[in-house]
Structures are given as C-alpha cells and as structure tokens.
C-alpha cells in the first residue's frame, strides 16, 4: 500500500531540494561564465527557500500566517 503521509513526502522532497541546492553550488565553481555562476547561485537560493518551506510544513509552522492573514479594515466612509 502506498504511503499517504504528507509529512513523510515533504521530508523526501526537502531532502531532494537540499541535494539539488548543493549540486548547484558545486557546479557553479566549474564555470568561468559569471552569468552561469549567477544562475546557479540564484537557483541554489530559491531551492533553499523551498527547502525551508517544506521544513516549516513538517514542523507545522505558520511561517506566513501574519503576512497573508487579512485583518478587517475600518472604512473611512461614515455611511458604512
């Protein structure tokens, strides 16, 4: 039977992202082209962000709760 535990799937994906991030950082040292280096370093940074998101999910952290949670706005219209 297939494993349907999302935490375990997130852990596996986090591991893959960490490996890809490491590979990007190693590969950038192979090239002399600054644009290729920048592309690989930027990719590593993005992958690191995704890795953190999967980690936060596993820890049940609400990393974005305050940023995206809507707060009721008071209207400046006196007729509301």
Backbone as CSV, one residue per row, in Angstrom:
resi,resn,N_x,N_y,N_z,CA_x,CA_y,CA_z,C_x,C_y,C_z
1,UNK,0.842,-1.185,0.000,0.000,0.000,0.000,0.894,1.257,0.000
2,UNK,0.518,2.230,-0.779,1.294,3.464,-0.894,1.187,4.276,0.387
3,UNK,2.271,4.989,0.698,2.298,5.841,1.874,1.635,7.173,1.528
4,UNK,0.604,7.531,2.274,-0.107,8.788,2.019,0.117,9.797,3.141
5,UNK,1.256,9.667,3.835,1.587,10.584,4.909,2.260,11.815,4.299
6,UNK,1.600,12.967,4.319,2.181,14.158,3.687,3.473,14.619,4.351
7,UNK,3.627,14.374,5.648,4.848,14.783,6.342,6.042,14.005,5.789
8,UNK,5.863,12.717,5.569,6.952,11.912,5.021,7.288,12.323,3.588
9,UNK,6.278,12.636,2.796,6.519,13.107,1.424,7.256,14.443,1.455
10,UNK,6.859,15.323,2.372,7.531,16.618,2.497,8.990,16.420,2.887
11,UNK,9.259,15.461,3.764,10.640,15.176,4.179,11.468,14.702,2.982
12,UNK,10.888,13.840,2.167,11.592,13.345,0.979,11.886,14.476,0.002
13,UNK,10.899,15.330,-0.214,11.092,16.456,-1.133,12.121,17.434,-0.575
14,UNK,12.072,17.668,0.725,13.070,18.545,1.357,14.482,18.010,1.123
15,UNK,14.655,16.698,1.254,15.972,16.078,1.023,16.420,16.254,-0.427
16,UNK,15.501,16.084,-1.356,15.834,16.249,-2.782,16.222,17.697,-3.064
17,UNK,15.467,18.639,-2.506,15.782,20.058,-2.702,17.153,20.398,-2.131
18,UNK,17.479,19.850,-0.961,18.792,20.100,-0.349,19.902,19.560,-1.244
19,UNK,19.688,18.389,-1.825,20.692,17.804,-2.732,20.861,18.660,-3.983
20,UNK,19.757,19.127,-4.533,19.819,19.982,-5.723,20.516,21.303,-5.416
21,UNK,20.219,21.869,-4.251,20.861,23.125,-3.832,22.373,22.932,-3.739
22,UNK,22.783,21.836,-3.137,24.206,21.524,-3.006,24.850,21.337,-4.379
23,UNK,24.158,20.652,-5.262,24.682,20.433,-6.619,24.867,21.763,-7.354
24,UNK,23.896,22.651,-7.239,24.016,23.962,-7.901,25.243,24.709,-7.397
25,UNK,25.470,24.674,-6.098,26.613,25.394,-5.529,27.936,24.766,-5.969
26,UNK,27.985,23.433,-6.082,29.205,22.773,-6.552,29.442,23.056,-8.030
27,UNK,28.393,23.005,-8.818,28.509,23.193,-10.265,28.930,24.615,-10.626
28,UNK,28.534,25.597,-9.824,28.873,26.985,-10.187,30.381,27.207,-10.194
29,UNK,31.117,26.412,-9.416,32.570,26.548,-9.383,33.242,25.977,-10.627
30,UNK,32.489,25.241,-11.420,33.033,24.631,-12.637,33.146,25.659,-13.764
31,UNK,32.293,26.679,-13.723,32.199,27.618,-14.836,32.972,28.903,-14.583
32,UNK,33.468,29.485,-15.670,34.101,30.802,-15.619,33.117,31.895,-16.011
33,UNK,31.985,31.508,-16.563,30.980,32.453,-17.036,30.212,33.041,-15.845
34,UNK,30.306,34.359,-15.624,29.621,34.976,-14.484,28.102,34.788,-14.513
35,UNK,27.530,34.765,-15.716,26.077,34.588,-15.820,25.675,33.175,-15.407
36,UNK,26.467,32.205,-15.780,26.187,30.818,-15.384,26.330,30.685,-13.867
37,UNK,27.356,31.305,-13.309,27.548,31.278,-11.855,26.362,31.930,-11.145
38,UNK,25.919,33.064,-11.668,24.787,33.775,-11.065,23.513,32.938,-11.152
39,UNK,23.310,32.290,-12.287,22.135,31.440,-12.454,22.140,30.301,-11.447
40,UNK,23.269,29.661,-11.274,23.360,28.535,-10.346,23.242,28.993,-8.894
41,UNK,23.835,30.118,-8.545,23.723,30.619,-7.176,22.294,31.062,-6.880
42,UNK,21.659,31.733,-7.835,20.263,32.135,-7.661,19.371,30.906,-7.512
43,UNK,19.627,29.899,-8.313,18.864,28.651,-8.218,19.040,28.019,-6.845
44,UNK,20.258,28.016,-6.332,20.523,27.450,-5.011,19.751,28.219,-3.937
45,UNK,19.697,29.538,-4.063,18.954,30.348,-3.091,17.456,30.044,-3.140
46,UNK,16.911,29.929,-4.340,15.487,29.616,-4.494,15.190,28.231,-3.928
47,UNK,16.042,27.281,-4.244,15.864,25.924,-3.716,15.940,25.919,-2.193
48,UNK,16.817,26.748,-1.635,16.909,26.864,-0.179,15.612,27.386,0.428
49,UNK,14.980,28.326,-0.247,13.692,28.836,0.217,12.613,27.762,0.188
50,UNK,12.599,26.982,-0.888,11.647,25.875,-0.979,11.933,24.816,0.082
51,UNK,13.202,24.538,0.285,13.604,23.573,1.312,13.079,24.016,2.681
52,UNK,13.218,25.308,2.989,12.728,25.841,4.262,11.205,25.728,4.352
53,UNK,10.510,25.999,3.254,9.050,25.904,3.256,8.598,24.476,3.565
54,UNK,9.256,23.490,2.974,8.907,22.097,3.244,9.252,21.733,4.692
55,UNK,10.344,22.272,5.199,10.719,22.027,6.591,9.670,22.635,7.538
56,UNK,9.280,23.872,7.257,8.271,24.532,8.079,6.956,23.757,8.056
57,UNK,6.596,23.227,6.893,5.370,22.430,6.790,5.450,21.209,7.712
58,UNK,6.600,20.545,7.702,6.773,19.365,8.551,6.672,19.731,10.031
59,UNK,7.164,20.907,10.381,7.144,21.363,11.775,5.802,22.012,12.140
60,UNK,4.908,22.071,11.155,3.586,22.705,11.321,3.703,24.174,11.719
61,UNK,4.757,24.829,11.206,4.944,26.260,11.446,4.025,27.053,10.531
62,UNK,3.506,28.133,11.037,2.705,29.037,10.214,3.600,30.186,9.771
63,UNK,4.563,29.879,8.927,5.587,30.842,8.539,5.003,32.107,7.916
64,UNK,3.892,32.002,7.227,3.328,33.160,6.521,2.039,33.640,7.144
65,UNK,1.676,33.124,8.273,0.378,33.418,8.874,0.114,34.914,8.995
66,UNK,1.023,35.652,9.587,0.798,37.077,9.817,0.836,37.896,8.535
67,UNK,1.664,37.483,7.584,1.786,38.254,6.351,0.536,38.171,5.492
68,UNK,-0.072,37.003,5.417,-1.173,36.798,4.489,-2.537,36.789,5.168
69,UNK,-2.560,36.887,6.465,-3.818,36.896,7.172,-4.456,38.272,7.022
70,UNK,-5.673,38.279,6.522,-6.341,39.555,6.320,-6.904,40.065,7.640
71,UNK,-6.711,41.347,7.872,-7.297,41.978,9.042,-8.417,42.884,8.560
72,UNK,-9.502,42.936,9.293,-10.609,43.795,8.845,-10.172,45.254,8.808
73,UNK,-10.501,45.908,7.736,-10.171,47.329,7.572,-11.376,48.165,7.987
74,UNK,-11.128,49.218,8.710,-12.218,50.124,9.035,-12.398,51.094,7.890
75,UNK,-13.636,51.244,7.513,-13.936,52.129,6.404,-13.852,53.583,6.856
76,UNK,-13.368,54.443,5.984,-13.351,55.876,6.282,-14.667,56.530,5.858
77,UNK,-15.540,55.754,5.219,-16.843,56.258,4.789,-17.796,56.259,5.979
78,UNK,-18.304,57.421,6.385,-19.199,57.479,7.547,-20.536,56.778,7.335
79,UNK,-20.871,56.457,6.094,-22.154,55.825,5.782,-22.075,54.298,5.822
80,UNK,-20.877,53.747,6.053,-20.746,52.281,6.122,-21.207,51.766,7.447
